Amino acid sequence: MSNVLLMIFFAVLFMSIVPQKTDGEFEQWCIADEQTPDEELQVALDWACGKGGADCIKIQVNQPCYFPNTVRDHASYAFNDYFQKFKHKGGSCYFKGAALITELDPSHNSCKYQFVP
């Protein structure tokens, strides 16, 4: 297969996998960076759920996003909640380098990650 055909194939594959809104804007979620140590994620998680104003009820015991019960998973949920709530008011998905943007919905089982257009 020529390079051009291969590039077209991957472009079509990408467009079919990544959710896209009708106006051409991609949906984005904020998640914990897999390379960030748990200690740094915990500090950022504490800030997001505290002063940051994220709604962290769903990562509490007996709530839909408690499992998997890891700092990384809880941080991802909290980072995304903060990001979706404040992205149009100057909020970012940075968390001192502990987070990153994804265009793949991180929702799993009954744990649904919010997306705000």
N, C-alpha and C positions, 0 to 999 in steps of 0.2 A: 504494500500500500504506500502511495507516495506521501511525503510529508504534509502536503496541502490537504489531502483527504483525511489523514490522521488528525490534523488540527481541527478540521470541520467535524469529524466524528466526536472528538473530545468536547468541543464547544456545544454540540447538540446534547451530548450526554450531561454536561454540566447544567445546561438550561433545563433539562428534564428532571434533574435531581434537586436543584436548589429552588425553593419556593419563590415565586416572583409575583409581586402585586401587578395589577392591571396597568398601572401607570409606569411600569418599568423599574420601580424601586424594589430592591431586595429586602426581604424580611431579615432582621438581625436580632440576635440575642447576645447577652453578655455572660460569659462563663469563666470559671477559674482556669488559669493557665496551668497545664499539667506539669510544667517545669518549676512551678513555684513551690517552695517547701511549705509543709503544713503549718509551721509556726508563723510564717508570713501570712498565709491564708487566714489563720485564726485571728490575727490582728485586724486584717481587713474585714473579715466577717463580723467581728465585734463592732467595728465602726459602722458598717453598713446597717446592722440591725439596731444600733444605738443612735448615735448622733446623725447618721446618714439618713435615717427615716425609712429604710426598707421594711416591708411587712414580712416578718419572719415567722409568723404563726404556723405556716404550712410545713416548716422544717422541725417543728416540735414533736415530741413523742405522741404517738397515736394520730398523727396528721399525714396527709397523702404524700408529702415529700420528705418524711423523716428517713426512709430507707432509700438508697443505701446510706447508712449512718456513718458518713465520713466527712471530715472537714472540707475536702474538695467538693463533694456534692452539695453540702449545705452552703458553702461559699458561692458556688455557681448559682444556686437558687436566689440567694440574697443579692448577689451582684446584679443579676438580671432584673429582679424586682426594683432595685434602686435605679438601674439604667432606664428601664421602661417608664418609670414614674417621673424621672427628672431629665431625660435626654432632650426634651424640647424647652427646658428651662436652664440649660447650661451644664447639666450633669453629664458625666462621661463614663466610659467603661475602662478606667485606667487602674484604680486601686493600687497606686504605687507600683505598677507593672505586674500585679498579681492576676490580672484578668485580660481577656481578649474577646473580640467579636467573632461570632460564628453565624453563618447563614443556614446552618442545619439545626432544626428545632431540637433542643435538648430534652424536651418532654419525654417522660417514660412512665409506663403503666398508668397509675391514676395521678401522677404528678405532672401537672400541666404548667409549663412556663409561659408567662404572659408575653404577648407581643402587642405593642401599641404602635399603630401606623404613624 
